[in-house]
Every structure is written in C-alpha cells, then in structure tokens.
Amino acid sequence: MRATSPIIKYGFKLLRDWLMKPVSKIEKDTEGNDIETTMPNLYRLRNRALIKEMILWNPSINVDRILSMVQMMLYREEKMILYQGNLEGGRNKTFSSGLEDDAFFSKNYRFVKNKKPDWIPN
C-alpha cells in the first residue's frame, strides 16, 4: 500500500475510530450473576510500548508501532470492503483447486490426509 499523506491520515482516522469503538463484555460477579460492561477498545490494549507511543505521539518522532497499527487498520478496512463487513471473510470457505487430489501426489508422496509426514521430526 502506498503511504501517501492522505492515506496515512485516513488510517489514523480508522485507528481513532477503532480505539473509541465500544465493546461489550459479560462478566460474572461474586454471586454468579452475569454483568454486561461496555468499554472502548482503547482499554483492551495490552502492549505497553504501543500505549506509551500513543501517549507521546507527535509527527516528528519515529512511531513504528503506531504506524503498524495504522497499516493494519487500512488492511482491515480493505477486507471489510472486500467481504461486505464480514471480517470472517473466507475463513469458513474451503478453497481448493482440486490439485491436491492429483495422481502425481498420491503416486510420488506417501501422505495420508490429516497425518503428519515421516520426514517431519517429533
């Protein structure tokens, strides 16, 4: 993806929107009751270095983690458009060309489906 200023700016907007997007979480209290809490994605970040870079961010410093997140948000947006909002995308689909069932492979390689080959160490 070409990193032009408008694309990076759009990526920062996507990152900001994702960080502020509320997420619901169901937890159990001490009595076993379900309690639904809502918090923004911002509070679910676990990478301290990323959080520190976000706090100290300004355009003149090197912020590889933030720019990686921006790139991921751009890639995520591309997939959202490609799969019409379904982020699962092709995970549930089976992509097969039929080549894996070709006689060449069964004749030259002694693989049994779902079995580890002999040449792979334990």
MDAnalysis code that builds the backbone (N, CA, C; Angstrom):
import MDAnalysis as mda
import numpy as np

u = mda.Universe.empty(366, n_residues=122, atom_resindex=np.repeat(np.arange(122), 3), trajectory=True)
u.add_TopologyAttr("name", ["N", "CA", "C"] * 122)
u.add_TopologyAttr("resid", np.arange(1, 123))
u.add_TopologyAttr("resname", ["MET", "ARG", "ALA", "THR", "SER", "PRO", "ILE", "ILE", "LYS", "TYR", "GLY", "PHE", "LYS", "LEU", "LEU", "ARG", "ASP", "TRP", "LEU", "MET", "LYS", "PRO", "VAL", "SER", "LYS", "ILE", "GLU", "LYS", "ASP", "THR", "GLU", "GLY", "ASN", "ASP", "ILE", "GLU", "THR", "THR", "MET", "PRO", "ASN", "LEU", "TYR", "ARG", "LEU", "ARG", "ASN", "ARG", "ALA", "LEU", "ILE", "LYS", "GLU", "MET", "ILE", "LEU", "TRP", "ASN", "PRO", "SER", "ILE", "ASN", "VAL", "ASP", "ARG", "ILE", "LEU", "SER", "MET", "VAL", "GLN", "MET", "MET", "LEU", "TYR", "ARG", "GLU", "GLU", "LYS", "MET", "ILE", "LEU", "TYR", "GLN", "GLY", "ASN", "LEU", "GLU", "GLY", "GLY", "ARG", "ASN", "LYS", "THR", "PHE", "SER", "SER", "GLY", "LEU", "GLU", "ASP", "ASP", "ALA", "PHE", "PHE", "SER", "LYS", "ASN", "TYR", "ARG", "PHE", "VAL", "LYS", "ASN", "LYS", "LYS", "PRO", "ASP", "TRP", "ILE", "PRO", "ASN"])
u.atoms.positions = np.array([
    [0.848, -1.166, 0.000],
    [0.000, 0.000, 0.000],
    [0.898, 1.234, 0.000],
    [0.625, 2.134, -0.883],
    [1.423, 3.351, -0.971],
    [1.075, 4.266, 0.201],
    [2.079, 4.709, 0.917],
    [1.872, 5.502, 2.138],
    [1.932, 6.993, 1.821],
    [0.891, 7.490, 1.185],
    [0.812, 8.923, 0.938],
    [0.175, 9.594, 2.148],
    [0.332, 10.898, 2.235],
    [-0.211, 11.628, 3.396],
    [-1.716, 11.438, 3.563],
    [-2.531, 11.538, 2.496],
    [-3.969, 11.323, 2.699],
    [-4.308, 9.907, 3.170],
    [-3.577, 8.907, 2.686],
    [-3.843, 7.523, 3.106],
    [-3.470, 7.343, 4.569],
    [-2.328, 7.885, 4.982],
    [-1.921, 7.792, 6.396],
    [-2.923, 8.527, 7.286],
    [-3.374, 9.688, 6.830],
    [-4.359, 10.458, 7.602],
    [-5.655, 9.645, 7.757],
    [-6.085, 9.002, 6.668],
    [-7.274, 8.159, 6.730],
    [-7.046, 6.974, 7.675],
    [-5.843, 6.392, 7.650],
    [-5.512, 5.295, 8.548],
    [-5.563, 5.717, 10.007],
    [-5.076, 6.931, 10.313],
    [-5.157, 7.443, 11.683],
    [-6.606, 7.629, 12.105],
    [-7.463, 8.062, 11.168],
    [-8.884, 8.211, 11.487],
    [-9.497, 6.839, 11.788],
    [-9.149, 5.828, 10.982],
    [-9.653, 4.473, 11.235],
    [-9.184, 3.950, 12.588],
    [-7.910, 4.214, 12.920],
    [-7.364, 3.774, 14.210],
    [-8.092, 4.464, 15.355],
    [-8.300, 5.764, 15.229],
    [-9.018, 6.505, 16.278],
    [-10.422, 5.953, 16.460],
    [-11.117, 5.718, 15.349],
    [-12.483, 5.189, 15.439],
    [-12.504, 3.803, 16.088],
    [-11.513, 2.961, 15.745],
    [-11.454, 1.625, 16.335],
    [-11.148, 1.699, 17.827],
    [-10.236, 2.576, 18.215],
    [-9.891, 2.706, 19.635],
    [-11.077, 3.174, 20.465],
    [-11.941, 3.995, 19.890],
    [-13.081, 4.529, 20.628],
    [-14.335, 3.658, 20.502],
    [-14.302, 2.639, 19.651],
    [-15.468, 1.781, 19.449],
    [-15.762, 0.990, 20.722],
    [-16.994, 1.068, 21.216],
    [-17.330, 0.332, 22.437],
    [-17.472, -1.167, 22.185],
    [-17.016, -1.930, 23.152],
    [-17.101, -3.389, 23.096],
    [-17.779, -3.862, 24.375],
    [-18.757, -4.744, 24.212],
    [-19.464, -5.280, 25.383],
    [-18.780, -6.557, 25.846],
    [-18.749, -6.720, 27.152],
    [-18.131, -7.891, 27.748],
    [-19.031, -8.362, 28.885],
    [-19.279, -9.663, 28.946],
    [-20.117, -10.219, 30.013],
    [-19.215, -10.887, 31.037],
    [-19.349, -10.435, 32.277],
    [-18.560, -10.979, 33.385],
    [-19.506, -11.479, 34.461],
    [-19.003, -12.322, 35.326],
    [-19.802, -12.816, 36.451],
    [-19.351, -12.093, 37.717],
    [-20.328, -11.697, 38.537],
    [-19.983, -11.075, 39.813],
    [-19.771, -12.166, 40.857],
    [-19.547, -11.786, 42.091],
    [-19.252, -12.746, 43.160],
    [-20.411, -13.700, 43.428],
    [-21.636, -13.273, 43.106],
    [-22.812, -14.116, 43.338],
    [-23.165, -14.978, 42.127],
    [-22.395, -14.876, 41.042],
    [-22.637, -15.682, 39.850],
    [-23.570, -15.054, 38.838],
    [-23.968, -13.799, 39.060],
    [-24.845, -13.118, 38.113],
    [-24.033, -12.567, 36.950],
    [-24.632, -12.568, 35.762],
    [-23.976, -12.002, 34.586],
    [-24.113, -10.491, 34.609],
    [-22.986, -9.813, 34.425],
    [-22.972, -8.357, 34.366],
    [-22.341, -7.964, 33.042],
    [-23.056, -7.156, 32.254],
    [-22.539, -6.705, 30.977],
    [-21.880, -5.344, 31.167],
    [-20.619, -5.257, 30.793],
    [-19.900, -3.996, 30.863],
    [-19.495, -3.599, 29.451],
    [-19.461, -2.312, 29.221],
    [-19.074, -1.780, 27.916],
    [-17.893, -0.853, 28.113],
    [-16.869, -1.064, 27.279],
    [-15.691, -0.203, 27.342],
    [-15.122, -0.057, 25.937],
    [-14.411, 1.029, 25.673],
    [-13.801, 1.188, 24.351],
    [-12.629, 0.232, 24.161],
    [-12.312, -0.060, 22.905],
    [-11.174, -0.922, 22.580],
    [-9.876, -0.394, 23.179],
    [-9.792, 0.900, 23.366],
    [-8.599, 1.535, 23.937],
    [-8.181, 0.876, 25.240],
    [-9.146, 0.485, 26.061],
    [-8.841, -0.107, 27.359],
    [-8.496, -1.594, 27.270],
    [-8.579, -2.150, 26.080],
    [-8.244, -3.559, 25.903],
    [-6.831, -3.750, 25.351],
    [-6.120, -2.660, 25.056],
    [-4.747, -2.768, 24.565],
    [-3.856, -3.341, 25.657],
    [-2.952, -4.249, 25.277],
    [-2.078, -4.881, 26.266],
    [-0.605, -4.575, 26.040],
    [-0.276, -3.957, 24.932],
    [1.108, -3.670, 24.607],
    [1.512, -2.326, 25.213],
    [2.307, -2.374, 26.264],
    [2.686, -1.143, 26.968],
    [3.469, -0.184, 26.082],
    [4.342, -0.727, 25.241],
    [5.143, 0.139, 24.369],
    [4.251, 0.881, 23.374],
    [3.231, 0.205, 22.854],
    [2.283, 0.852, 21.946],
    [1.519, 1.951, 22.669],
    [1.065, 1.673, 23.862],
    [0.328, 2.677, 24.639],
    [1.216, 3.880, 24.917],
    [2.471, 3.627, 25.278],
    [3.403, 4.724, 25.549],
    [3.640, 5.555, 24.287],
    [3.803, 4.899, 23.136],
    [3.972, 5.635, 21.880],
    [2.741, 6.461, 21.564],
    [1.557, 5.919, 21.851],
    [0.330, 6.679, 21.589],
    [0.234, 7.905, 22.488],
    [0.695, 7.774, 23.728],
    [0.663, 8.908, 24.648],
    [1.641, 9.991, 24.205],
    [2.840, 9.578, 23.786],
    [3.896, 10.523, 23.439],
    [3.906, 10.933, 21.965],
    [2.910, 10.513, 21.189],
    [2.937, 10.698, 19.745],
    [2.996, 12.167, 19.334],
    [3.858, 12.432, 18.379],
    [3.846, 13.678, 17.618],
    [4.435, 13.353, 16.257],
    [4.149, 14.153, 15.242],
    [4.550, 13.784, 13.878],
    [6.057, 13.699, 13.640],
    [6.866, 14.249, 14.519],
    [8.312, 14.298, 14.259],
    [9.092, 13.122, 14.852],
    [8.440, 12.225, 15.598],
    [9.182, 11.110, 16.188],
    [8.906, 9.816, 15.421],
    [9.756, 8.833, 15.630],
    [9.620, 7.536, 14.992],
    [8.646, 6.690, 15.810],
    [7.516, 6.366, 15.220],
    [6.470, 5.618, 15.932],
    [6.074, 4.382, 15.114],
    [6.961, 3.412, 15.090],
    [6.737, 2.224, 14.272],
    [5.506, 1.435, 14.705],
    [5.261, 1.340, 15.993],
    [4.113, 0.560, 16.468],
    [2.798, 1.211, 16.033],
    [2.732, 2.527, 16.147],
    [1.507, 3.227, 15.744],
    [1.307, 3.108, 14.240],
    [2.378, 3.287, 13.470],
    [2.254, 3.179, 12.020],
    [1.903, 1.748, 11.606],
    [2.352, 0.764, 12.361],
    [1.949, -0.620, 12.095],
    [0.456, -0.801, 12.354],
    [-0.025, -0.201, 13.417],
    [-1.465, -0.259, 13.702],
    [-2.261, 0.449, 12.613],
    [-1.751, 1.582, 12.129],
    [-2.411, 2.304, 11.041],
    [-2.467, 1.420, 9.803],
    [-1.346, 0.771, 9.487],
    [-1.311, -0.133, 8.330],
    [-2.306, -1.277, 8.506],
    [-2.390, -1.822, 9.722],
    [-3.338, -2.901, 9.988],
    [-4.783, -2.411, 9.823],
    [-5.066, -1.185, 10.266],
    [-6.414, -0.632, 10.123],
    [-6.770, -0.440, 8.650],
    [-5.797, -0.014, 7.847],
    [-6.036, 0.135, 6.409],
    [-6.294, -1.226, 5.776],
    [-5.519, -2.227, 6.171],
    [-5.708, -3.581, 5.662],
    [-7.067, -4.130, 6.103],
    [-7.430, -3.862, 7.350],
    [-8.728, -4.295, 7.882],
    [-9.868, -3.645, 7.101],
    [-9.736, -2.357, 6.804],
    [-10.765, -1.651, 6.047],
    [-10.899, -2.237, 4.634],
    [-9.776, -2.577, 4.039],
    [-9.794, -3.211, 2.724],
    [-10.571, -4.522, 2.776],
    [-10.331, -5.325, 3.809],
    [-11.036, -6.604, 3.953],
    [-12.514, -6.390, 4.265],
    [-12.838, -5.365, 5.032],
    [-14.238, -5.050, 5.330],
    [-14.988, -4.732, 4.039],
    [-14.341, -3.976, 3.154],
    [-14.967, -3.639, 1.869],
    [-15.062, -4.878, 1.001],
    [-13.995, -5.646, 0.954],
    [-13.949, -6.838, 0.112],
    [-14.986, -7.872, 0.523],
    [-15.185, -8.065, 1.839],
    [-16.108, -9.083, 2.344],
    [-17.421, -8.493, 2.853],
    [-17.771, -7.287, 2.444],
    [-19.019, -6.604, 2.808],
    [-19.276, -6.570, 4.307],
    [-18.255, -6.268, 5.097],
    [-18.410, -6.114, 6.530],
    [-18.236, -7.366, 7.349],
    [-18.114, -8.521, 6.713],
    [-17.932, -9.767, 7.438],
    [-16.435, -10.035, 7.561],
    [-15.859, -9.754, 8.724],
    [-14.414, -9.905, 8.901],
    [-13.967, -11.354, 8.880],
    [-14.893, -12.286, 9.026],
    [-14.511, -13.690, 8.930],
    [-14.060, -14.009, 7.513],
    [-14.587, -13.256, 6.545],
    [-14.150, -13.382, 5.161],
    [-14.202, -14.796, 4.651],
    [-13.074, -15.290, 4.218],
    [-13.014, -16.615, 3.629],
    [-12.666, -17.707, 4.607],
    [-12.677, -17.444, 5.900],
    [-12.278, -18.468, 6.872],
    [-13.170, -19.700, 6.818],
    [-14.450, -19.480, 6.619],
    [-15.375, -20.614, 6.633],
    [-15.497, -21.280, 5.276],
    [-14.889, -20.687, 4.260],
    [-14.957, -21.253, 2.922],
    [-13.753, -22.153, 2.700],
    [-13.951, -23.168, 1.897],
    [-12.850, -24.063, 1.541],
    [-12.404, -23.706, 0.139],
    [-11.136, -23.333, 0.011],
    [-10.584, -23.008, -1.285],
    [-9.775, -24.200, -1.759],
    [-10.167, -24.757, -2.867],
    [-9.481, -25.923, -3.387],
    [-9.512, -25.871, -4.899],
    [-8.368, -26.135, -5.502],
    [-8.311, -26.196, -6.959],
    [-8.458, -27.629, -7.437],
    [-8.442, -28.593, -6.537],
    [-8.511, -29.992, -6.901],
    [-7.145, -30.599, -7.172],
    [-6.115, -29.755, -7.197],
    [-4.766, -30.223, -7.483],
    [-4.246, -31.149, -6.388],
    [-4.728, -30.979, -5.167],
    [-4.244, -31.821, -4.073],
    [-4.667, -33.279, -4.232],
    [-5.652, -33.545, -5.076],
    [-6.105, -34.909, -5.318],
    [-5.515, -35.500, -6.600],
    [-4.559, -34.808, -7.180],
    [-3.941, -35.274, -8.426],
    [-3.163, -36.572, -8.190],
    [-3.152, -37.446, -9.193],
    [-2.482, -38.746, -9.078],
    [-0.976, -38.602, -8.872],
    [-0.393, -37.517, -9.361],
    [1.044, -37.284, -9.190],
    [1.435, -37.314, -7.718],
    [0.661, -36.633, -6.882],
    [0.998, -36.543, -5.471],
    [0.781, -37.871, -4.752],
    [-0.291, -38.554, -5.083],
    [-0.536, -39.835, -4.412],
    [0.475, -40.895, -4.845],
    [0.988, -40.806, -6.073],
    [1.966, -41.773, -6.562],
    [3.370, -41.478, -6.015],
    [3.741, -40.198, -5.914],
    [5.103, -39.825, -5.545],
    [5.296, -39.487, -4.067],
    [4.233, -39.253, -3.360],
    [4.335, -38.893, -1.943],
    [3.402, -39.780, -1.146],
    [3.927, -40.390, -0.089],
    [3.130, -41.301, 0.724],
    [2.497, -40.563, 1.903],
    [1.647, -39.611, 1.617],
    [0.976, -38.850, 2.666],
    [-0.428, -39.397, 2.848],
    [-0.827, -39.470, 4.071],
    [-2.203, -39.798, 4.379],
    [-2.814, -38.508, 4.892],
    [-4.003, -38.154, 4.404],
    [-4.624, -36.904, 4.825],
    [-4.746, -36.855, 6.342],
    [-4.468, -35.696, 6.905],
    [-4.528, -35.432, 8.343],
    [-3.505, -36.239, 9.138],
    [-2.471, -36.768, 8.489],
    [-1.406, -37.465, 9.194],
    [-0.098, -36.760, 8.904],
    [0.725, -36.617, 9.926],
    [1.996, -35.936, 9.772],
    [2.950, -36.792, 8.944],
    [3.642, -36.207, 7.958],
    [4.605, -36.976, 7.157],
    [5.767, -37.492, 7.993],
    [6.426, -38.572, 7.526],
    [7.526, -39.196, 8.251],
    [8.744, -38.289, 8.401],
    [8.952, -37.399, 7.445],
    [10.153, -36.573, 7.463],
    [10.068, -35.394, 8.413],
    [8.910, -35.139, 9.011],
    [8.769, -34.054, 9.995],
    [9.131, -34.619, 11.348],
    [10.119, -34.005, 12.058],
    [10.528, -34.537, 13.362],
    [9.419, -34.390, 14.401],
    [9.514, -35.251, 15.432],
    [8.510, -35.223, 16.509],
    [8.642, -34.040, 17.358],
])
